[in-house]
Amino acid sequence: METPSQEIFDDMKETAIQIWSSYDDTYGYASEKIERVNNLDNIQDNAMVFYRMFDTQNQTIFFFKSSPEVRDYIKNNL
């Protein structure tokens, strides 16, 4: 698994935050996930953690919200 460019990492991080921000945060669930996302650095396969933390439906949303470069990175690292 390759470490992505900083641009790809940042794009994936932002997409994950956007999706988690759409969740109801009554019990702090979304805030907890966003905090986890914000605490990851761009090393090894951490960018894929952003993608893998979602269920299949949200992975599809994540994929189609992403740039072509991010899509290629995801496809190459599944």
C-alpha angles and dihedrals in degrees: 000000000000128000108242127229114274089251093057091045092051092047091051091046092052092048091051091050091049092053095045090047089060090062124095106259098195092125098030095257096131093041090053091052093046090050090052090050092049092051096058121098127207099265129128111326100339090122089063089055086068090057098038095052089075131078119247094270093053091043087059091050090047092050095050094044089055131093120255089256092055091046090053091049091051093047092049093050104044 
